[in-house]
Amino acid sequence: MDDQQFQREADKALSALYRSLIEASDNYGFEPDLNNGALTVEFEEQRTRFVVSPNSPVRQIWVSANVRSYKLDWNEHASAFVLPDDGRTLRRLMADAIGELLGEAVTLP
């Protein structure tokens, strides 16, 4: 994957995740924001913020959530950024992280 393809896929992945988060935000009480290529999810009641951002030099998407860091690689077969440890997609990882914070199962459309 070259730099341009990475940027295209990362932008597409973050935009799709942002749209899902917007749809789910009222149900779960958080505020997503996509700005300058980075996505933040603010949880006002918990005074917590998750950050999702592309890291172009290593062609990964990095997620900081629940005092942990995750590094997702592009998986050509899945056509998605996935966590190498367990194969979770970016959307699944974020749903799991939000659910862990809120103490309930979370589904992102």
WOLIN-V392374 format. One record per pair of residues at least 4 apart in sequence whose ideal C-beta (glycine too) atoms are under 7 Angstrom apart, sorted by the first residue. I is the first residue (numbers start at 1). J is the second residue. Records with the same first field share a line. If there is no record, write none. Layout:
BEGIN
I->J ; J
END
This chain:
BEGIN
1->5 ; 6 ; 59 ; 74
2->6
3->7 ; 56
4->8
5->9
6->10 ; 56 ; 59
7->11 ; 56
8->12
9->13 ; 74
10->14 ; 54 ; 61
11->15
12->16
13->17 ; 61 ; 81 ; 90
14->18 ; 34 ; 39 ; 52
15->19
16->20
17->21 ; 39 ; 52 ; 90 ; 91 ; 94
18->22 ; 32 ; 34 ; 39
19->23
20->24 ; 91 ; 108 ; 109
21->25 ; 32 ; 41 ; 108
22->32
23->109
24->28 ; 108 ; 109
25->30 ; 31 ; 32
28->98 ; 102 ; 106
29->45
30->41 ; 42 ; 43
31->42
32->39 ; 41
33->40
34->39
37->53 ; 54
38->51 ; 52 ; 53
39->52
40->49 ; 50 ; 51
41->49 ; 50
42->49
43->48 ; 101
46->101
48->101
50->63 ; 64 ; 65 ; 97
51->64
52->61 ; 63
53->62
54->61
55->60 ; 62
59->74
60->71 ; 72 ; 73
61->72 ; 81 ; 90
62->69 ; 70 ; 71
63->70 ; 72 ; 93
64->69
65->97
66->97 ; 100 ; 101
70->83 ; 93
72->81 ; 82 ; 83 ; 90
73->81 ; 82 ; 84
74->81
75->80 ; 82
78->82 ; 89
80->89 ; 90
81->89 ; 90
82->87 ; 88 ; 89
83->87 ; 88 ; 93
88->92 ; 93 ; 96
89->93
90->94
91->95 ; 108
92->96
93->97
94->98 ; 108
95->99 ; 106 ; 107 ; 108
96->100
97->101
98->102 ; 106
99->104 ; 105 ; 106
102->106
END
